[in-house]
Amino acid sequence: NRIVKATRPDTRTIFGGAHATMGPQSAARGGFDVVVMDDGLSGVHLALEPGAPDHEETVPTRAGPITIEGVVRGPLVPTELWPLPARHLVDIRSYKYYLAGDPEKVSTIVMWTQGCPMGCLFCGGREVEFYRRYRVRPVADCLAELDHLHEKYGYGYVQAMDDEINIRKDWLFEFCSAMETHEPRFGWRAFIKSELFTDEIARAMSRAGCIEVCTGVESGSDRILKSWVRKNTTYAINKRAVETAHEHGIRIKTFCMVGNPGETRDDVMKTRDWILDAKPDAFDVTVFQPYPG
């Protein structure tokens, strides 16, 4: 922002995304002309209006509502009206991700659902209404985007960046049924809620071309899972998700974290033990870190 303003001071700079939505008060201190909360598809149009830099928006905070100048809030755009991402404006080939680590499976990013209604205690999004609304795209639109990716860019593999694809079973079964017969055939990767990952769902996803699923196990300690993570999971539930994936020929990657409030060395060792016991195909262990505010 500083570089843009130093070069072309009359250029309007706009800041949006997760930081702007969850912490507009700190985003507004970044010197941008307009900060866009919530839906960027509608918000960017509001940000381009002449009076946007002077607009005042009242936003909730833990200390109570505050009014901030230069903040606009984009209303929800129905998913059936979502345009295709403007991939022609970016160097799409510079993003390199290989599904299951296979260099023959070059993939790009898609999003088929948005939001998460769950209440995981460590997640800041649980306090933001915009992120708590779970919305799904029409299945026909999802398939049309895959056709576009194949025809224009030659992709045959994608990874869905949805928070969890298996929140709404009715939508997922409709999607998997369509993918099962769709041509060209696509391989894909998605994130799941482990306690909702049933045998029936795994079978449908496998038949639909799913190669890998990922889930946030977070901890191998039932004490931490119950007191801090609060994902409605246990050591056994998370292990069963790994087994279910493997039974249907799907790879699974698990995300774990250490440094949770109140965590002891014994809790950390239980996470190590869970990884060795459950044997996911891949895993991450990251350090819990709260955002400022």
Buried (B, 14 or more C-beta within 10 A) or exposed (E): EEEEBEEEEEEBBBBBEEBBBBBBBBBBEEEBBBBBBBBBBBBBEBBEEEEBBEBEBEBEEEEEEEEBEBBBBBEBBEBEEBEEBEBEEEEBEEEEBEBBEEEEBBBBEBBBBBBBEBEBEBBBBBEBEBBBEBBBBBBEBBBEBBEBBBEEEEBBBBBBBBBBBBBBEEBBBBBBBBBBEBEEEBBBBBBBBBBBBBEEBBBBBBBBBBBBBBBBBBBBBBBBBBBBBBBBBBBEBBBBBBEBBBEBEBBBBBBBBBEBEEBEEEBBEBBEEBBEEBEBBEBEEEEBEEEEE
